[in-house]
């Protein structure tokens, strides 16, 4: 499952953030929040794949994260992964629906 590998890499990437100084939301946090929003709005695997690939293009932005943003980025990435899993599992014939939001 290529999508699961990509999501795992992005999750790990969010955990390896480099702290930076500044104010406001970093590009890293904005990208993670957008990834969550887009992924959780998806209704099919193609949409999830597109959202994941778009998020992957922001990997260089992870270095812009502020020290206190790691938890927020991890939470957004985890929520996106849960949404992606829900959509992916729903696309498998005969698979019971996942409980959730």
PyMOL commands that place a pseudoatom at each C-alpha (Angstrom):
pseudoatom trace, name=CA, resn=UNK, resi=1, chain=A, elem=C, hetatm=0, pos=[0.000, 0.000, 0.000]
pseudoatom trace, name=CA, resn=UNK, resi=2, chain=A, elem=C, hetatm=0, pos=[1.915, 2.955, -1.354]
pseudoatom trace, name=CA, resn=UNK, resi=3, chain=A, elem=C, hetatm=0, pos=[-0.433, 5.484, 0.242]
pseudoatom trace, name=CA, resn=UNK, resi=4, chain=A, elem=C, hetatm=0, pos=[0.074, 4.027, 3.713]
pseudoatom trace, name=CA, resn=UNK, resi=5, chain=A, elem=C, hetatm=0, pos=[3.863, 4.157, 3.254]
pseudoatom trace, name=CA, resn=UNK, resi=6, chain=A, elem=C, hetatm=0, pos=[3.654, 7.789, 2.142]
pseudoatom trace, name=CA, resn=UNK, resi=7, chain=A, elem=C, hetatm=0, pos=[1.416, 8.680, 5.086]
pseudoatom trace, name=CA, resn=UNK, resi=8, chain=A, elem=C, hetatm=0, pos=[3.813, 6.937, 7.453]
pseudoatom trace, name=CA, resn=UNK, resi=9, chain=A, elem=C, hetatm=0, pos=[6.753, 8.874, 6.027]
pseudoatom trace, name=CA, resn=UNK, resi=10, chain=A, elem=C, hetatm=0, pos=[4.888, 12.155, 6.412]
pseudoatom trace, name=CA, resn=UNK, resi=11, chain=A, elem=C, hetatm=0, pos=[3.977, 11.298, 9.997]
pseudoatom trace, name=CA, resn=UNK, resi=12, chain=A, elem=C, hetatm=0, pos=[7.587, 10.467, 10.801]
pseudoatom trace, name=CA, resn=UNK, resi=13, chain=A, elem=C, hetatm=0, pos=[8.651, 13.682, 9.075]
pseudoatom trace, name=CA, resn=UNK, resi=14, chain=A, elem=C, hetatm=0, pos=[6.348, 15.692, 11.289]
pseudoatom trace, name=CA, resn=UNK, resi=15, chain=A, elem=C, hetatm=0, pos=[7.990, 14.111, 14.318]
pseudoatom trace, name=CA, resn=UNK, resi=16, chain=A, elem=C, hetatm=0, pos=[11.467, 15.160, 13.126]
pseudoatom trace, name=CA, resn=UNK, resi=17, chain=A, elem=C, hetatm=0, pos=[10.781, 18.870, 13.040]
pseudoatom trace, name=CA, resn=UNK, resi=18, chain=A, elem=C, hetatm=0, pos=[13.568, 21.347, 13.410]
pseudoatom trace, name=CA, resn=UNK, resi=19, chain=A, elem=C, hetatm=0, pos=[12.712, 24.168, 15.809]
pseudoatom trace, name=CA, resn=UNK, resi=20, chain=A, elem=C, hetatm=0, pos=[12.790, 27.679, 14.358]
pseudoatom trace, name=CA, resn=UNK, resi=21, chain=A, elem=C, hetatm=0, pos=[12.074, 31.111, 15.755]
pseudoatom trace, name=CA, resn=UNK, resi=22, chain=A, elem=C, hetatm=0, pos=[9.366, 33.514, 14.685]
pseudoatom trace, name=CA, resn=UNK, resi=23, chain=A, elem=C, hetatm=0, pos=[5.738, 34.349, 15.307]
pseudoatom trace, name=CA, resn=UNK, resi=24, chain=A, elem=C, hetatm=0, pos=[2.493, 33.145, 13.784]
pseudoatom trace, name=CA, resn=UNK, resi=25, chain=A, elem=C, hetatm=0, pos=[1.936, 29.744, 12.253]
pseudoatom trace, name=CA, resn=UNK, resi=26, chain=A, elem=C, hetatm=0, pos=[4.831, 28.239, 10.361]
pseudoatom trace, name=CA, resn=UNK, resi=27, chain=A, elem=C, hetatm=0, pos=[4.561, 26.857, 6.835]
pseudoatom trace, name=CA, resn=UNK, resi=28, chain=A, elem=C, hetatm=0, pos=[4.873, 23.410, 8.407]
pseudoatom trace, name=CA, resn=UNK, resi=29, chain=A, elem=C, hetatm=0, pos=[1.818, 23.867, 10.630]
pseudoatom trace, name=CA, resn=UNK, resi=30, chain=A, elem=C, hetatm=0, pos=[-0.205, 25.470, 7.853]
pseudoatom trace, name=CA, resn=UNK, resi=31, chain=A, elem=C, hetatm=0, pos=[0.653, 22.555, 5.538]
pseudoatom trace, name=CA, resn=UNK, resi=32, chain=A, elem=C, hetatm=0, pos=[-0.311, 19.976, 8.178]
pseudoatom trace, name=CA, resn=UNK, resi=33, chain=A, elem=C, hetatm=0, pos=[-3.622, 21.716, 8.879]
pseudoatom trace, name=CA, resn=UNK, resi=34, chain=A, elem=C, hetatm=0, pos=[-4.392, 21.930, 5.160]
pseudoatom trace, name=CA, resn=UNK, resi=35, chain=A, elem=C, hetatm=0, pos=[-3.511, 18.249, 4.773]
pseudoatom trace, name=CA, resn=UNK, resi=36, chain=A, elem=C, hetatm=0, pos=[-5.936, 17.351, 7.556]
pseudoatom trace, name=CA, resn=UNK, resi=37, chain=A, elem=C, hetatm=0, pos=[-8.696, 19.525, 6.090]
pseudoatom trace, name=CA, resn=UNK, resi=38, chain=A, elem=C, hetatm=0, pos=[-8.280, 18.145, 2.567]
pseudoatom trace, name=CA, resn=UNK, resi=39, chain=A, elem=C, hetatm=0, pos=[-7.895, 14.508, 3.598]
pseudoatom trace, name=CA, resn=UNK, resi=40, chain=A, elem=C, hetatm=0, pos=[-10.868, 14.542, 5.940]
pseudoatom trace, name=CA, resn=UNK, resi=41, chain=A, elem=C, hetatm=0, pos=[-13.038, 16.023, 3.168]
pseudoatom trace, name=CA, resn=UNK, resi=42, chain=A, elem=C, hetatm=0, pos=[-12.165, 13.133, 0.821]
pseudoatom trace, name=CA, resn=UNK, resi=43, chain=A, elem=C, hetatm=0, pos=[-14.766, 10.608, -0.240]
pseudoatom trace, name=CA, resn=UNK, resi=44, chain=A, elem=C, hetatm=0, pos=[-12.508, 8.311, -2.291]
pseudoatom trace, name=CA, resn=UNK, resi=45, chain=A, elem=C, hetatm=0, pos=[-8.978, 6.931, -2.406]
pseudoatom trace, name=CA, resn=UNK, resi=46, chain=A, elem=C, hetatm=0, pos=[-7.973, 9.089, -5.392]
pseudoatom trace, name=CA, resn=UNK, resi=47, chain=A, elem=C, hetatm=0, pos=[-8.709, 12.196, -3.344]
pseudoatom trace, name=CA, resn=UNK, resi=48, chain=A, elem=C, hetatm=0, pos=[-6.721, 10.851, -0.371]
pseudoatom trace, name=CA, resn=UNK, resi=49, chain=A, elem=C, hetatm=0, pos=[-3.797, 10.052, -2.664]
pseudoatom trace, name=CA, resn=UNK, resi=50, chain=A, elem=C, hetatm=0, pos=[-3.860, 13.554, -4.159]
pseudoatom trace, name=CA, resn=UNK, resi=51, chain=A, elem=C, hetatm=0, pos=[-3.981, 15.190, -0.707]
pseudoatom trace, name=CA, resn=UNK, resi=52, chain=A, elem=C, hetatm=0, pos=[-1.112, 13.010, 0.523]
pseudoatom trace, name=CA, resn=UNK, resi=53, chain=A, elem=C, hetatm=0, pos=[1.009, 13.761, -2.537]
pseudoatom trace, name=CA, resn=UNK, resi=54, chain=A, elem=C, hetatm=0, pos=[0.335, 17.489, -2.136]
pseudoatom trace, name=CA, resn=UNK, resi=55, chain=A, elem=C, hetatm=0, pos=[1.380, 17.308, 1.525]
pseudoatom trace, name=CA, resn=UNK, resi=56, chain=A, elem=C, hetatm=0, pos=[4.541, 15.421, 0.551]
pseudoatom trace, name=CA, resn=UNK, resi=57, chain=A, elem=C, hetatm=0, pos=[5.598, 18.419, -1.552]
pseudoatom trace, name=CA, resn=UNK, resi=58, chain=A, elem=C, hetatm=0, pos=[5.754, 20.437, 1.668]
pseudoatom trace, name=CA, resn=UNK, resi=59, chain=A, elem=C, hetatm=0, pos=[8.418, 18.261, 3.295]
pseudoatom trace, name=CA, resn=UNK, resi=60, chain=A, elem=C, hetatm=0, pos=[10.981, 21.058, 3.085]
pseudoatom trace, name=CA, resn=UNK, resi=61, chain=A, elem=C, hetatm=0, pos=[8.562, 23.285, 5.022]
pseudoatom trace, name=CA, resn=UNK, resi=62, chain=A, elem=C, hetatm=0, pos=[8.906, 21.038, 8.073]
pseudoatom trace, name=CA, resn=UNK, resi=63, chain=A, elem=C, hetatm=0, pos=[12.104, 22.886, 8.965]
pseudoatom trace, name=CA, resn=UNK, resi=64, chain=A, elem=C, hetatm=0, pos=[10.061, 26.072, 9.444]
pseudoatom trace, name=CA, resn=UNK, resi=65, chain=A, elem=C, hetatm=0, pos=[8.157, 24.693, 12.436]
pseudoatom trace, name=CA, resn=UNK, resi=66, chain=A, elem=C, hetatm=0, pos=[8.378, 26.567, 15.690]
pseudoatom trace, name=CA, resn=UNK, resi=67, chain=A, elem=C, hetatm=0, pos=[9.381, 24.547, 18.748]
pseudoatom trace, name=CA, resn=UNK, resi=68, chain=A, elem=C, hetatm=0, pos=[5.876, 24.585, 20.225]
pseudoatom trace, name=CA, resn=UNK, resi=69, chain=A, elem=C, hetatm=0, pos=[4.192, 23.434, 17.011]
pseudoatom trace, name=CA, resn=UNK, resi=70, chain=A, elem=C, hetatm=0, pos=[5.385, 19.830, 16.979]
pseudoatom trace, name=CA, resn=UNK, resi=71, chain=A, elem=C, hetatm=0, pos=[2.352, 18.563, 18.899]
pseudoatom trace, name=CA, resn=UNK, resi=72, chain=A, elem=C, hetatm=0, pos=[-0.123, 20.486, 16.707]
pseudoatom trace, name=CA, resn=UNK, resi=73, chain=A, elem=C, hetatm=0, pos=[1.562, 19.200, 13.538]
pseudoatom trace, name=CA, resn=UNK, resi=74, chain=A, elem=C, hetatm=0, pos=[1.552, 15.648, 14.879]
pseudoatom trace, name=CA, resn=UNK, resi=75, chain=A, elem=C, hetatm=0, pos=[-2.130, 15.941, 15.834]
pseudoatom trace, name=CA, resn=UNK, resi=76, chain=A, elem=C, hetatm=0, pos=[-3.108, 17.286, 12.401]
pseudoatom trace, name=CA, resn=UNK, resi=77, chain=A, elem=C, hetatm=0, pos=[-1.074, 14.590, 10.640]
pseudoatom trace, name=CA, resn=UNK, resi=78, chain=A, elem=C, hetatm=0, pos=[-2.569, 11.866, 12.839]
pseudoatom trace, name=CA, resn=UNK, resi=79, chain=A, elem=C, hetatm=0, pos=[-6.107, 13.118, 12.212]
pseudoatom trace, name=CA, resn=UNK, resi=80, chain=A, elem=C, hetatm=0, pos=[-5.425, 13.157, 8.468]
pseudoatom trace, name=CA, resn=UNK, resi=81, chain=A, elem=C, hetatm=0, pos=[-4.064, 9.606, 8.656]
pseudoatom trace, name=CA, resn=UNK, resi=82, chain=A, elem=C, hetatm=0, pos=[-7.211, 8.465, 10.476]
pseudoatom trace, name=CA, resn=UNK, resi=83, chain=A, elem=C, hetatm=0, pos=[-9.405, 10.063, 7.810]
pseudoatom trace, name=CA, resn=UNK, resi=84, chain=A, elem=C, hetatm=0, pos=[-7.296, 8.497, 5.059]
pseudoatom trace, name=CA, resn=UNK, resi=85, chain=A, elem=C, hetatm=0, pos=[-7.553, 5.076, 6.678]
pseudoatom trace, name=CA, resn=UNK, resi=86, chain=A, elem=C, hetatm=0, pos=[-11.321, 5.437, 7.021]
pseudoatom trace, name=CA, resn=UNK, resi=87, chain=A, elem=C, hetatm=0, pos=[-11.716, 6.299, 3.318]
pseudoatom trace, name=CA, resn=UNK, resi=88, chain=A, elem=C, hetatm=0, pos=[-9.280, 3.601, 2.222]
pseudoatom trace, name=CA, resn=UNK, resi=89, chain=A, elem=C, hetatm=0, pos=[-10.952, 0.899, 4.297]
pseudoatom trace, name=CA, resn=UNK, resi=90, chain=A, elem=C, hetatm=0, pos=[-14.398, 1.950, 3.064]
pseudoatom trace, name=CA, resn=UNK, resi=91, chain=A, elem=C, hetatm=0, pos=[-13.208, 1.342, -0.496]
pseudoatom trace, name=CA, resn=UNK, resi=92, chain=A, elem=C, hetatm=0, pos=[-12.395, -2.316, 0.222]
pseudoatom trace, name=CA, resn=UNK, resi=93, chain=A, elem=C, hetatm=0, pos=[-15.370, -4.527, -0.712]
pseudoatom trace, name=CA, resn=UNK, resi=94, chain=A, elem=C, hetatm=0, pos=[-16.818, -6.381, 2.240]
pseudoatom trace, name=CA, resn=UNK, resi=95, chain=A, elem=C, hetatm=0, pos=[-14.869, -4.334, 4.773]
pseudoatom trace, name=CA, resn=UNK, resi=96, chain=A, elem=C, hetatm=0, pos=[-16.985, -3.208, 7.740]
pseudoatom trace, name=CA, resn=UNK, resi=97, chain=A, elem=C, hetatm=0, pos=[-17.196, 0.543, 8.284]
pseudoatom trace, name=CA, resn=UNK, resi=98, chain=A, elem=C, hetatm=0, pos=[-14.774, 2.011, 10.803]
pseudoatom trace, name=CA, resn=UNK, resi=99, chain=A, elem=C, hetatm=0, pos=[-16.354, 3.674, 13.805]
pseudoatom trace, name=CA, resn=UNK, resi=100, chain=A, elem=C, hetatm=0, pos=[-15.492, 7.319, 14.067]
pseudoatom trace, name=CA, resn=UNK, resi=101, chain=A, elem=C, hetatm=0, pos=[-16.473, 10.905, 13.817]
for i in range(1, 101): cmd.bond("trace and resi %d" % i, "trace and resi %d" % (i + 1))
show_as sticks, trace
zoom trace
